[in-house]
C-alpha cells in the first residue's frame, strides 16, 4: 500500500535522525510504518476511516469510553487520569481501527497487515491421537532377585572359593570351606543314629525299631538344615566318620555383588557372607514429569535404549508408579521390569525409554495386548484372557480397565485437536484466535476465544470445548494479534473480560470475575448460617429446613447467572456445593455430616474466588469432630459455636481464617442480615420471615 508524505514530513524525519537519539527516531518511524500497514491510515483508500466525500474521520467518531494504555481494564466515561498509575487516559472510539464495530474480542487486518504480521493458521479437525512419552533413568538390581548366602551354622571360614565381587556363580557352585564343631557333633549324631538303626532293625520290638528310625530321620534332617547336600550326607555315611571341613554350595545362580566373609573369619548363625543378584531381569527407575502422568499406566509396554548398545532395543513393562512426587525434582519415579537374559544391561547404566500411548474409548489409554484382559497387580508380565490366580504370587488377576486402559480403540471416535502453538496459555485460561474471512472484501477478522484444553499429545492439544471442526485457528502471529488488542484496550490474553466459549455459549462476563463469583455466593450464606446455628443448638428440624433453603438458593444462583451449561471454574464449584445438599433428612448426625461436606466446598469457594463482601465471616475448625478427623465450618461471629457437638461442647474449636471487608456490626441496612442481632429476621432468607421455610 502507499503511504503519502510531504516535504514537511520529510524535513521532520531528517531532523529527528540528525538529533541526539537517531536510534529512537528510527524506531519510531519503523513502528509508524508497521502500524500504518497493519491497521491502515486515514488516506488508505482500501481501509480508510474516511474518504474525501464527507465520511467522518476517526476524531469525529463517537468516543465509547476512556481507558489506560497500561491498564486496559479501566473503562471510564470521561477523560482524566488512570486511577491505578495516574497516566492520562486515552479515548476508544466506536468502530476503532483494527476492531470490528460491536465486537469486543476481535481484530481485523487487511491483506498487507496480515502478511506483515506473518499470520499462519491451521484447521481444527478430528484426529486419532497418540503420544510418545520420552523418559530417562537408570538400571538397578531387581530386588526380588537378590539372594543371600548366610552361615547356617557357627564356625570358621577356612577357605573362600569365590573371593571377589562381580564373579558369576551357578546354582551348585562351591563357595566356602567351613570348620564347625557344631557341624562335627551333628555328623557324629547322624553316624550313631545309623548304627542304632542297623542294630535294631531286626529287633522283634517294634517300639525300638520305630525309635531308631525316627532318630535317624531327625539327625539327617538336622544336617540338611545346616546346608549339607544329599550328596554330602551320603559321603558321610559311606566314610563312617565325621568330616572336619564341609563345603557350602550356592543355592542360586547370579552375580556376587557383595562379599562380607574372609578366610579365617568366625561367623555366627545368620551372618551374611555373600549377596548374589540374578541379572536375568533388571529394574529401570525412570523419571516422569507431572504433565506426563495422564499418559502413563501400570502394565504399559516400554521400549528401552542404552548408550552402550546403539541400535539395540530392550523391552519392558511398567511395574510400579510412585504414589508421591519428588519435591526437589518435581518428578515421579516409574519402575519398569526388563528382561536381560544376556546381561547386557548393567546396574547403574543410564538408559532412555519411550512409552507410546494411544487414546482409546472414553479417553482412556488403549494398548492392544491389554485390551479387555486380566493382569496381576504385582507382576505385569502375567496377563490372561480371564480371571484366575497369578502364576507367581497366586493373587487374583484384575481387569486391565481398572488400571485406566480402554477395552476398545478410539477408531472412528477421533478427538478434536489443534497445533500446540495455537493456544496462548496464561494461568487457568487458554485463548485461541479464530480466523474469519470476508469473501467480498477479503478482510481477515481474528476473533479471540477461550477454550478448554485436554492433554498435550505430541505436537497437538486435545480440545475439550470452545472450538468446532473446520474452524481455522492462528498458529503463528497470535502474540502479535493479542498485543494489538492490548494496545487498543480490548479484551486480550492479559485482560480476559469478554472471551467466550462455544460450549458454554455465554460471555465470560456472565460468569464474572473471581471476586464477583465469590460475591454471588453471599446470597446463599444466610441459609448456611441458619443451619450452622441450628446445629450448634441441637435443632435438627430447623437445620434441615435451612439446608434445603441453601440447596434451593444455590440452584437459583446457577439459573440466574445462566451457568447450567458451564462445566468449569466457579460454576463447577457451585454445582458441587449443590451436590452435597441432595440428600437431607432430619437426623442430626447425618445433618452434621452434610454441613461438614458443604463447609469444605464453601471454604474452597471463599478462598479460590477471593471473597470480599461486606459481611465478615470466620472459618472455624474442631480437631475432635468426627472421631478425630476434624471438621470445618463457617460462622458470622468470632465466638466459637460448635455445630458438630452442639451444647455438649459448644466452645470447642478455633478460628483459622477471616473473610470479608467489614465486621458483622458494620453491615449496612438491606444486606443479607439485620443489625439487631444474629438471630434476627432476614429479608427473603433466614429464620422467622414471612413465607420462610423456617417458619414452623
C-alpha positions as CSV (number, residue, x, y, z in Angstrom):
1,X,0.0,0.0,0.0
2,X,1.1,3.6,-0.5
3,X,1.9,6.0,2.4
4,X,1.6,9.6,1.4
5,X,4.3,12.0,2.6
6,X,5.0,15.7,2.0
7,X,8.1,17.9,2.2
8,X,7.3,19.0,5.8
9,X,7.1,15.4,7.0
10,X,10.4,14.6,5.2
11,X,12.1,17.5,6.8
12,X,10.9,16.5,10.3
13,X,12.2,12.9,9.8
14,X,15.6,14.2,8.7
15,X,15.8,16.5,11.8
16,X,14.8,13.5,14.0
17,X,17.6,11.3,12.5
18,X,20.2,14.1,13.0
19,X,19.2,14.6,16.6
20,X,20.9,13.0,19.7
21,X,18.6,10.0,19.5
22,X,18.8,8.6,16.0
23,X,18.1,5.0,17.0
24,X,15.0,6.1,18.9
25,X,13.9,8.2,15.9
26,X,14.4,5.3,13.5
27,X,12.4,3.0,15.8
28,X,9.5,5.5,15.9
29,X,9.5,5.7,12.1
30,X,9.5,1.9,11.7
31,X,6.8,1.5,14.3
32,X,4.7,4.1,12.5
33,X,5.1,2.4,9.1
34,X,4.2,-1.0,10.6
35,X,1.1,0.3,12.3
36,X,0.1,2.0,9.1
37,X,0.5,-1.2,7.1
38,X,-1.3,-3.4,9.6
39,X,-4.2,-1.1,10.6
40,X,-4.4,1.3,7.7
41,X,-4.2,5.1,7.6
42,X,-6.7,7.8,7.1
43,X,-5.5,8.0,3.5
44,X,-5.6,4.3,2.7
45,X,-8.3,4.1,0.1
46,X,-8.9,0.4,0.8
47,X,-9.2,0.6,4.6
48,X,-9.6,4.3,5.4
49,X,-11.6,5.6,8.2
50,X,-12.9,8.2,5.8
51,X,-12.8,9.2,2.2
52,X,-12.8,12.7,0.7
53,X,-16.5,12.6,0.1
54,X,-17.6,13.5,3.6
55,X,-17.3,10.4,5.7
56,X,-16.5,11.2,9.3
57,X,-12.9,11.0,10.5
58,X,-11.7,8.9,13.4
59,X,-11.6,12.1,15.5
60,X,-15.2,12.8,14.7
61,X,-16.4,9.3,15.7
62,X,-18.2,8.8,18.9
63,X,-15.9,8.1,21.9
64,X,-17.1,4.8,23.6
65,X,-15.0,5.2,26.7
66,X,-11.6,6.3,28.1
67,X,-9.0,3.7,29.1
68,X,-5.4,3.4,30.2
69,X,-2.8,2.1,27.9
70,X,-1.1,0.3,30.8
71,X,-4.3,-1.0,32.4
72,X,-6.9,-1.7,29.7
73,X,-9.4,-3.0,32.2
74,X,-10.0,0.6,33.2
75,X,-13.0,2.0,31.2
76,X,-14.3,5.4,32.3
77,X,-16.9,7.7,30.7
78,X,-14.7,10.8,30.9
79,X,-11.1,11.7,30.2
80,X,-8.8,12.1,33.1
81,X,-6.1,10.1,34.9
82,X,-5.8,6.4,35.4
83,X,-6.8,5.5,39.0
84,X,-4.1,2.9,39.1
85,X,-1.0,4.5,37.6
86,X,-2.1,8.2,37.1
87,X,-1.3,8.2,33.4
88,X,-3.5,10.2,31.0
89,X,-6.5,8.1,29.8
90,X,-6.8,7.6,26.0
91,X,-10.1,7.6,24.0
92,X,-11.5,4.4,22.4
93,X,-13.8,5.2,19.5
94,X,-16.8,3.3,18.3
95,X,-15.6,1.1,15.3
96,X,-11.9,1.9,16.0
97,X,-9.3,0.8,13.5
98,X,-8.4,-2.8,13.7
99,X,-11.7,-3.6,15.6
100,X,-15.0,-4.5,14.1
101,X,-17.9,-2.5,15.2
102,X,-19.7,-4.1,18.1
103,X,-17.1,-6.8,18.6
104,X,-15.1,-6.7,21.8
105,X,-12.7,-9.6,21.2
106,X,-11.7,-9.4,17.5
107,X,-9.2,-7.7,15.3
108,X,-9.4,-7.0,11.5
109,X,-6.4,-7.0,9.3
110,X,-6.1,-6.2,5.6
111,X,-4.0,-8.5,3.4
112,X,-0.9,-6.3,3.7
113,X,-1.2,-6.3,7.5
114,X,-1.8,-10.0,7.7
115,X,1.4,-10.6,5.6
116,X,3.5,-8.3,7.7
117,X,2.3,-9.9,10.9
118,X,3.2,-13.3,9.3
119,X,-0.1,-14.8,10.3
120,X,-0.4,-18.5,9.8
121,X,-3.5,-20.6,10.5
122,X,-4.4,-24.3,10.8
123,X,-7.7,-26.1,10.6
124,X,-9.4,-27.5,13.7
125,X,-10.0,-31.2,12.9
126,X,-10.7,-34.6,14.3
127,X,-7.7,-37.0,14.5
128,X,-6.6,-40.2,16.1
129,X,-4.3,-39.2,19.0
130,X,-1.2,-40.9,20.1
131,X,1.6,-39.5,22.3
132,X,5.1,-40.6,22.8
133,X,6.4,-40.0,26.3
134,X,10.2,-39.9,26.4
135,X,11.9,-40.7,29.8
136,X,15.4,-41.2,31.1
137,X,16.5,-43.3,34.0
138,X,18.9,-45.8,35.4
139,X,19.3,-49.6,35.7
140,X,19.1,-51.1,39.1
141,X,19.0,-54.6,40.6
142,X,15.7,-56.5,40.7
143,X,15.1,-56.6,44.4
144,X,13.1,-59.8,44.1
145,X,16.1,-61.5,42.5
146,X,18.5,-60.8,45.3
147,X,19.8,-63.7,47.5
148,X,22.0,-64.0,50.5
149,X,24.4,-66.8,51.2
150,X,24.4,-66.9,55.0
151,X,26.0,-69.0,57.7
152,X,23.6,-71.8,58.7
153,X,25.8,-73.0,61.5
154,X,28.5,-71.2,63.6
155,X,32.1,-71.9,62.6
156,X,35.3,-70.7,61.0
157,X,35.8,-69.9,57.3
158,X,38.9,-71.7,56.3
159,X,38.6,-71.0,52.6
160,X,36.6,-68.8,50.3
161,X,36.4,-70.2,46.8
162,X,34.7,-67.1,45.5
163,X,36.9,-64.3,46.9
164,X,35.9,-61.2,44.9
165,X,32.7,-59.4,43.9
166,X,31.4,-59.5,40.3
167,X,32.0,-63.2,40.0
168,X,29.2,-65.1,38.3
169,X,28.1,-68.3,40.1
170,X,25.8,-71.1,39.1
171,X,23.5,-73.0,41.3
172,X,25.5,-75.7,43.0
173,X,28.9,-74.0,42.7
174,X,31.1,-74.4,45.8
175,X,31.6,-71.2,47.8
176,X,33.0,-71.8,51.2
177,X,35.0,-74.5,53.2
178,X,33.8,-74.3,56.8
179,X,35.1,-75.7,60.0
180,X,32.4,-76.0,62.6
181,X,32.5,-78.0,65.9
182,X,28.7,-78.0,66.0
183,X,28.6,-79.5,62.5
184,X,31.1,-82.2,63.5
185,X,28.9,-83.2,66.5
186,X,25.8,-83.3,64.3
187,X,27.7,-85.7,62.0
188,X,28.5,-87.8,65.0
189,X,24.8,-87.9,65.9
190,X,23.9,-89.0,62.4
191,X,26.5,-91.8,62.3
192,X,25.4,-93.0,65.7
193,X,21.8,-93.0,64.6
194,X,22.8,-95.1,61.6
195,X,24.5,-97.7,63.9
196,X,21.5,-97.8,66.2
197,X,19.2,-98.4,63.2
198,X,21.4,-101.2,62.0
199,X,21.3,-102.9,65.4
200,X,17.6,-102.6,66.0
201,X,16.1,-103.1,62.5
202,X,16.0,-106.9,63.1
203,X,14.6,-106.5,66.6
204,X,11.2,-108.0,67.3
205,X,10.2,-105.0,69.4
206,X,8.5,-102.5,67.1
207,X,9.0,-99.7,69.6
208,X,12.8,-100.0,69.4
209,X,12.7,-100.1,65.6
210,X,10.4,-97.1,65.4
211,X,12.5,-95.1,67.9
212,X,15.8,-95.8,66.0
213,X,14.2,-94.9,62.7
214,X,12.9,-91.6,64.0
215,X,16.3,-90.7,65.5
216,X,18.0,-91.4,62.1
217,X,15.5,-89.3,60.2
218,X,15.8,-86.4,62.7
219,X,19.6,-86.4,62.6
220,X,19.7,-86.5,58.8
221,X,17.2,-83.6,58.6
222,X,19.4,-81.6,61.0
223,X,22.3,-81.9,58.7
224,X,20.2,-80.9,55.7
225,X,19.1,-77.8,57.6
226,X,22.7,-76.9,58.2
227,X,23.1,-76.6,54.5
228,X,24.6,-80.0,53.8
229,X,23.5,-81.5,50.5
230,X,22.2,-85.0,50.0
231,X,25.3,-86.0,48.2
232,X,27.5,-84.8,51.2
233,X,25.2,-86.7,53.6
234,X,25.8,-89.9,51.6
235,X,29.6,-89.3,51.6
236,X,29.5,-89.0,55.4
237,X,27.5,-92.3,55.6
238,X,30.0,-94.1,53.3
239,X,33.1,-92.9,55.1
240,X,31.6,-93.7,58.5
241,X,33.4,-90.8,60.3
242,X,32.7,-87.0,60.6
243,X,34.5,-84.7,58.2
244,X,36.4,-81.8,59.8
245,X,35.5,-79.4,57.0
246,X,32.4,-79.2,54.9
247,X,31.9,-77.2,51.7
248,X,28.9,-74.8,51.4
249,X,27.4,-74.7,47.9
250,X,25.4,-71.9,46.2
251,X,21.7,-72.4,46.2
252,X,21.1,-69.8,43.5
253,X,22.6,-68.5,40.2
254,X,23.7,-64.9,39.7
255,X,26.5,-62.4,40.2
256,X,28.2,-61.8,43.5
257,X,27.6,-58.1,44.2
258,X,28.8,-58.1,47.8
259,X,31.3,-60.2,49.8
260,X,31.2,-59.9,53.6
261,X,33.2,-63.0,54.6
262,X,37.0,-63.5,54.8
263,X,39.2,-66.5,55.3
264,X,39.9,-67.2,58.9
265,X,36.8,-65.3,59.9
266,X,34.5,-66.7,62.6
267,X,30.8,-66.5,61.7
268,X,27.6,-66.9,63.7
269,X,24.4,-68.4,62.5
270,X,22.7,-65.9,60.2
271,X,25.8,-63.8,59.3
272,X,25.7,-62.8,55.6
273,X,28.7,-64.0,53.6
274,X,27.7,-63.2,50.0
275,X,25.0,-61.2,48.3
276,X,24.1,-62.6,44.9
277,X,21.9,-60.9,42.3
278,X,20.2,-62.6,39.4
279,X,20.6,-60.1,36.5
280,X,18.5,-62.0,34.0
281,X,15.8,-59.4,34.9
282,X,16.6,-55.9,36.0
283,X,14.6,-52.8,37.1
284,X,14.7,-49.4,35.5
285,X,13.9,-46.4,37.5
286,X,12.6,-43.7,35.2
287,X,11.8,-40.0,36.0
288,X,8.4,-38.8,34.7
289,X,7.1,-35.2,34.8
290,X,3.7,-34.5,36.3
291,X,2.3,-33.5,32.9
292,X,3.1,-36.9,31.6
293,X,1.2,-38.9,34.2
294,X,-2.1,-38.9,32.3
295,X,-0.3,-41.0,29.6
296,X,1.3,-43.5,31.9
297,X,-0.3,-46.6,33.4
298,X,0.7,-49.8,35.1
299,X,1.4,-52.6,32.7
300,X,2.3,-50.4,29.7
301,X,4.9,-51.6,27.2
302,X,8.2,-49.7,27.3
303,X,10.9,-49.5,24.7
304,X,14.4,-49.0,26.1
305,X,17.7,-47.9,24.5
306,X,21.1,-47.7,26.1
307,X,24.1,-45.6,25.1
308,X,26.3,-48.7,25.2
309,X,24.3,-50.6,22.6
310,X,23.4,-48.2,19.7
311,X,20.6,-49.5,17.5
312,X,19.6,-52.2,20.0
313,X,16.3,-52.0,21.9
314,X,15.1,-53.7,25.1
315,X,11.5,-54.3,26.1
316,X,9.8,-54.0,29.5
317,X,6.6,-53.2,31.3
318,X,5.7,-50.5,33.8
319,X,5.5,-52.4,37.1
320,X,5.1,-49.5,39.6
321,X,4.3,-45.8,39.7
322,X,5.3,-43.9,42.8
323,X,2.3,-42.5,44.7
324,X,4.2,-39.3,45.5
325,X,6.1,-36.5,43.7
326,X,9.8,-35.8,44.5
327,X,9.6,-32.3,45.9
328,X,13.1,-31.4,44.7
329,X,13.0,-32.6,41.1
330,X,9.2,-32.4,40.7
331,X,9.2,-35.8,39.0
332,X,7.5,-39.2,39.7
333,X,9.5,-42.4,39.7
334,X,8.4,-45.3,37.4
335,X,9.7,-48.8,37.8
336,X,10.0,-50.9,34.7
337,X,10.7,-54.6,34.6
338,X,13.1,-55.6,31.7
339,X,14.3,-59.0,30.6
340,X,18.1,-59.1,30.5
341,X,19.0,-62.7,29.7
342,X,22.3,-61.8,28.0
343,X,23.3,-59.5,30.9
344,X,23.8,-56.5,28.6
345,X,22.1,-54.0,30.9
346,X,24.4,-53.3,33.9
347,X,23.1,-51.8,37.2
348,X,24.0,-48.1,37.2
349,X,23.8,-47.7,33.5
350,X,21.8,-44.7,32.1
351,X,19.0,-45.5,29.6
352,X,16.4,-43.8,27.5
353,X,12.9,-45.1,27.4
354,X,9.8,-44.4,25.2
355,X,6.2,-45.2,26.1
356,X,3.7,-44.8,23.3
357,X,0.2,-44.1,24.5
358,X,-2.7,-44.2,22.1
359,X,-6.1,-42.7,23.1
360,X,-8.9,-45.2,23.3
361,X,-12.6,-45.4,24.2
362,X,-13.7,-42.9,26.8
363,X,-10.4,-41.0,26.7
364,X,-8.5,-43.9,28.3
365,X,-5.2,-45.3,27.1
366,X,-5.5,-48.2,24.6
367,X,-2.9,-50.9,24.4
368,X,-3.8,-53.9,22.2
369,X,-2.1,-56.5,24.4
370,X,-4.0,-55.3,27.4
371,X,-7.4,-54.6,26.0
372,X,-10.2,-56.5,27.8
373,X,-7.6,-58.6,29.6
374,X,-6.8,-59.5,33.2
375,X,-3.5,-58.6,34.8
376,X,-1.7,-59.4,38.1
377,X,-1.3,-56.3,40.3
378,X,2.1,-57.4,41.4
379,X,3.5,-59.0,38.2
380,X,2.6,-57.0,35.0
381,X,4.0,-59.9,32.8
382,X,1.1,-62.1,33.9
383,X,-1.7,-61.2,31.5
384,X,-4.6,-63.6,30.8
385,X,-7.9,-63.6,29.0
386,X,-9.9,-64.4,32.1
387,X,-9.7,-64.2,35.8
388,X,-7.6,-66.7,37.7
389,X,-4.8,-66.7,40.3
390,X,-1.3,-65.3,39.3
391,X,1.2,-68.0,38.4
392,X,3.8,-66.3,40.6
393,X,2.1,-64.8,43.7
394,X,-1.3,-66.5,43.4
395,X,-3.1,-63.2,43.8
396,X,-6.4,-62.8,41.8
397,X,-5.9,-61.1,38.5
398,X,-7.6,-57.7,38.0
399,X,-9.3,-56.3,34.8
400,X,-6.9,-54.0,33.0
401,X,-9.7,-51.4,32.7
402,X,-9.2,-50.8,36.5
403,X,-5.7,-49.6,35.7
404,X,-7.0,-47.0,33.2
405,X,-6.9,-49.0,30.0
406,X,-9.6,-48.8,27.3
407,X,-11.2,-52.0,26.1
408,X,-11.5,-50.7,22.5
409,X,-9.5,-48.2,20.4
410,X,-10.9,-44.8,19.5
411,X,-11.1,-45.8,15.8
412,X,-13.8,-43.6,14.3
413,X,-14.3,-41.7,17.5
414,X,-11.5,-39.3,16.8
415,X,-10.8,-36.3,19.1
416,X,-10.7,-32.6,18.2
417,X,-7.2,-31.3,18.1
418,X,-5.2,-28.1,17.4
419,X,-1.5,-27.5,17.0
420,X,0.3,-26.8,20.3
421,X,1.4,-23.4,19.0
422,X,-2.2,-22.2,18.7
423,X,-3.3,-21.6,22.3
424,X,-2.0,-18.7,24.4
425,X,-1.9,-20.2,27.9
426,X,-1.9,-18.0,30.9
427,X,-2.8,-19.2,34.4
428,X,-6.1,-21.0,34.3
429,X,-7.1,-19.8,30.8
430,X,-6.2,-20.8,27.2
431,X,-7.0,-18.4,24.4
432,X,-7.0,-19.0,20.7
433,X,-7.7,-16.6,17.8
434,X,-10.1,-17.9,15.2
435,X,-9.8,-16.6,11.7
436,X,-12.9,-15.5,9.7
437,X,-12.5,-14.2,6.1
438,X,-15.0,-11.8,4.4
439,X,-15.3,-13.2,0.9
440,X,-16.4,-9.9,-0.5
441,X,-13.8,-7.6,0.9
442,X,-11.0,-10.1,1.6
443,X,-10.7,-8.7,5.2
444,X,-9.4,-11.1,7.8
445,X,-11.1,-10.9,11.2
446,X,-9.4,-12.7,14.2
447,X,-11.8,-13.5,17.0
448,X,-10.4,-14.3,20.5
449,X,-11.9,-17.3,22.1
450,X,-11.3,-19.0,25.4
451,X,-11.1,-22.8,25.1
452,X,-10.7,-25.8,27.4
453,X,-7.6,-27.8,26.6
454,X,-7.2,-31.5,27.2
455,X,-3.8,-33.2,27.4
456,X,-1.0,-32.3,25.0
457,X,-0.3,-35.2,22.6
458,X,2.9,-34.6,20.7
459,X,2.6,-31.5,18.6
460,X,-1.1,-31.1,19.3
461,X,-3.5,-30.3,22.1
462,X,-6.8,-32.0,22.5
463,X,-9.8,-29.6,22.6
464,X,-12.5,-30.4,25.2
465,X,-14.6,-27.3,24.4
466,X,-14.6,-23.9,22.7
467,X,-13.9,-24.9,19.0
468,X,-15.7,-26.7,16.2
469,X,-14.2,-28.8,13.4
470,X,-13.5,-26.8,10.3
471,X,-12.7,-23.6,12.0
472,X,-9.2,-22.1,11.5
473,X,-7.0,-21.0,14.4
474,X,-3.9,-18.8,14.3
475,X,-0.8,-20.9,14.9
476,X,1.8,-18.1,14.2
477,X,1.3,-14.5,14.9
478,X,-1.2,-14.9,17.7
479,X,1.0,-13.0,20.1
480,X,1.0,-10.1,17.7
481,X,-2.8,-10.1,17.5
482,X,-3.1,-10.3,21.2
483,X,-0.6,-7.4,21.6
484,X,-2.6,-5.3,19.2
485,X,-5.8,-5.9,21.2
486,X,-4.0,-4.8,24.3
487,X,-2.8,-1.6,22.7
488,X,-6.4,-0.8,21.7
489,X,-7.5,-1.6,25.3
490,X,-9.6,-4.5,24.1
491,X,-10.0,-7.9,25.8
492,X,-6.9,-10.0,25.4
493,X,-4.9,-12.8,26.9
494,X,-3.9,-10.5,29.8
495,X,-7.3,-8.8,30.0
496,X,-9.8,-11.7,29.5
497,X,-13.1,-9.9,30.0
498,X,-15.3,-10.7,27.0
499,X,-13.9,-14.0,25.9
500,X,-16.4,-16.7,25.5
501,X,-16.6,-20.5,25.0
502,X,-18.6,-22.2,22.3
503,X,-19.5,-25.0,24.7
504,X,-20.8,-22.7,27.4
505,X,-22.3,-20.3,24.8
506,X,-22.0,-17.4,27.2
507,X,-19.7,-14.5,27.6
508,X,-17.3,-14.9,30.4
509,X,-18.6,-11.7,31.8
510,X,-21.8,-13.5,32.6
511,X,-19.8,-15.8,35.0
512,X,-18.0,-12.7,36.3
513,X,-14.5,-12.2,37.7
514,X,-13.2,-14.3,40.6
515,X,-14.3,-11.7,43.1
516,X,-17.7,-11.3,41.6
517,X,-18.2,-15.1,41.7
518,X,-17.4,-15.2,45.4
519,X,-19.8,-12.3,45.9
520,X,-22.6,-14.3,44.2
521,X,-22.4,-16.9,47.0
522,X,-23.2,-14.2,49.6
523,X,-26.9,-14.6,48.7
524,X,-26.8,-18.2,50.0
525,X,-24.8,-17.5,53.1
526,X,-27.8,-16.7,55.4
527,X,-29.2,-20.2,54.8
528,X,-25.9,-21.8,55.6
529,X,-25.5,-19.7,58.8
530,X,-29.0,-20.6,59.9
531,X,-28.2,-24.3,59.5
532,X,-24.9,-23.9,61.4
533,X,-26.6,-22.1,64.3
534,X,-29.4,-24.6,64.5
535,X,-27.0,-27.5,64.7
536,X,-25.0,-25.6,67.4
537,X,-28.2,-25.6,69.4
538,X,-29.0,-29.2,68.5
539,X,-32.1,-28.2,66.5
540,X,-32.3,-30.8,63.7
541,X,-35.5,-29.7,62.1
542,X,-34.5,-26.0,61.7
543,X,-31.1,-27.1,60.4
544,X,-32.7,-29.4,57.8
545,X,-35.0,-26.6,56.6
546,X,-32.1,-24.2,56.3
547,X,-30.0,-26.7,54.3
548,X,-33.0,-27.3,52.0
549,X,-33.2,-23.5,51.5
550,X,-29.4,-23.4,50.8
551,X,-29.9,-26.0,48.2
552,X,-32.7,-24.1,46.5
553,X,-30.7,-20.8,46.7
554,X,-27.7,-22.4,45.0
555,X,-29.9,-23.7,42.2
556,X,-31.4,-20.2,41.9
557,X,-27.9,-18.6,41.6
558,X,-26.9,-21.1,38.9
559,X,-30.1,-20.4,36.8
560,X,-29.9,-16.6,37.4
561,X,-26.3,-16.4,36.1
562,X,-27.0,-18.9,33.3
563,X,-24.4,-21.4,34.5
564,X,-26.3,-24.6,33.7
565,X,-24.1,-25.4,30.7
566,X,-20.8,-24.3,32.3
567,X,-18.6,-27.2,33.4
568,X,-15.6,-25.4,34.9
569,X,-14.5,-22.8,37.3
570,X,-16.9,-21.1,39.7
571,X,-19.9,-22.8,38.0
572,X,-18.4,-26.3,38.6
573,X,-17.7,-25.4,42.3
574,X,-21.2,-24.1,42.7
575,X,-22.7,-27.3,41.3
576,X,-20.5,-29.3,43.6
577,X,-21.9,-27.3,46.6
578,X,-25.4,-28.2,45.4
579,X,-24.5,-31.9,45.1
580,X,-23.5,-32.0,48.8
581,X,-27.1,-31.0,49.6
582,X,-29.0,-33.6,47.5
583,X,-29.8,-35.9,50.5
584,X,-31.2,-34.1,53.6
585,X,-33.2,-35.7,56.3
586,X,-34.0,-34.7,59.9
587,X,-31.4,-36.9,61.6
588,X,-29.0,-34.7,63.4
589,X,-25.9,-37.0,62.9
590,X,-26.4,-37.1,59.1
591,X,-27.1,-33.3,59.0
592,X,-23.8,-32.7,60.7
593,X,-22.1,-34.8,58.0
594,X,-23.9,-32.7,55.3
595,X,-22.7,-29.5,57.0
596,X,-19.1,-30.7,57.1
597,X,-19.1,-31.6,53.4
598,X,-20.8,-28.4,52.5
599,X,-18.4,-26.4,54.6
600,X,-15.4,-27.9,52.7
601,X,-16.8,-26.8,49.3
602,X,-17.8,-23.4,50.7
603,X,-14.3,-22.9,52.2
604,X,-12.8,-23.7,48.8
605,X,-15.1,-21.2,47.0
606,X,-14.3,-18.4,49.5
607,X,-10.6,-18.9,49.2
608,X,-10.4,-19.6,45.5
609,X,-12.6,-16.7,44.4
610,X,-11.4,-14.2,46.9
611,X,-14.5,-13.4,48.9
612,X,-14.5,-9.6,49.7
613,X,-18.1,-8.9,50.6
614,X,-19.3,-6.6,53.4
615,X,-20.4,-9.5,55.6
616,X,-17.3,-10.6,57.6
617,X,-17.3,-14.4,58.3
618,X,-14.9,-16.7,60.0
619,X,-13.6,-20.2,59.2
620,X,-13.6,-22.3,62.4
621,X,-12.2,-25.8,63.0
622,X,-12.7,-28.5,65.6
623,X,-10.0,-31.2,65.6
624,X,-12.0,-33.6,67.7
625,X,-15.1,-33.8,65.5
626,X,-15.9,-37.0,63.6
627,X,-13.8,-39.3,65.7
628,X,-10.6,-37.2,65.4
629,X,-10.8,-36.5,61.6
630,X,-11.8,-32.9,62.4
631,X,-14.3,-30.6,60.8
632,X,-14.5,-27.0,59.4
633,X,-17.5,-24.7,59.4
634,X,-18.3,-21.0,58.7
635,X,-19.7,-18.7,61.3
636,X,-20.5,-15.0,61.4
637,X,-19.3,-14.3,64.9
638,X,-15.8,-14.6,66.5
639,X,-17.0,-16.6,69.5
640,X,-16.9,-20.4,68.7
641,X,-20.2,-22.2,68.4
642,X,-19.5,-25.8,67.5
643,X,-22.2,-27.3,65.3
644,X,-20.7,-30.8,65.4
645,X,-21.0,-31.2,69.2
646,X,-23.8,-28.7,70.0
647,X,-24.5,-27.9,73.6
648,X,-22.2,-30.7,74.8
649,X,-19.0,-28.9,73.7
650,X,-20.3,-25.7,72.3
651,X,-17.0,-23.8,72.6
652,X,-14.7,-26.5,71.3
653,X,-12.7,-25.3,68.3
654,X,-10.6,-22.4,66.9
655,X,-10.9,-19.6,64.3
656,X,-8.5,-20.3,61.5
657,X,-9.3,-17.5,58.9
658,X,-11.4,-14.4,58.3
659,X,-13.2,-13.5,55.1
660,X,-14.9,-10.2,54.1
661,X,-14.3,-6.5,54.2
662,X,-16.3,-5.3,57.2
663,X,-17.4,-6.7,60.5
664,X,-20.9,-8.0,61.1
665,X,-21.9,-5.0,63.2
666,X,-21.0,-2.6,60.4
667,X,-23.3,-4.2,57.8
668,X,-25.5,-1.6,56.1
669,X,-29.2,-1.9,56.0
670,X,-30.6,-4.2,53.3
671,X,-27.7,-6.7,53.3
672,X,-28.1,-10.3,54.0
673,X,-28.7,-9.8,57.7
674,X,-30.2,-7.2,60.0
675,X,-28.3,-5.1,62.5
676,X,-30.3,-6.1,65.6
677,X,-28.6,-9.5,66.3
678,X,-27.5,-12.8,64.8
679,X,-30.9,-14.4,65.4
680,X,-33.0,-11.6,63.7
681,X,-35.1,-11.9,60.6
682,X,-33.6,-11.9,57.1
683,X,-35.4,-10.4,54.1
684,X,-36.0,-13.2,51.8
685,X,-34.0,-15.8,53.7
686,X,-33.1,-17.0,57.2
687,X,-35.4,-17.5,60.1
688,X,-38.8,-16.1,61.1
689,X,-39.5,-14.2,57.9
690,X,-42.8,-14.1,56.1
691,X,-43.2,-17.2,53.9
692,X,-39.9,-18.6,55.1
693,X,-39.1,-22.2,55.1
694,X,-38.0,-21.8,58.7
695,X,-41.5,-20.6,59.8
696,X,-42.7,-23.8,61.6
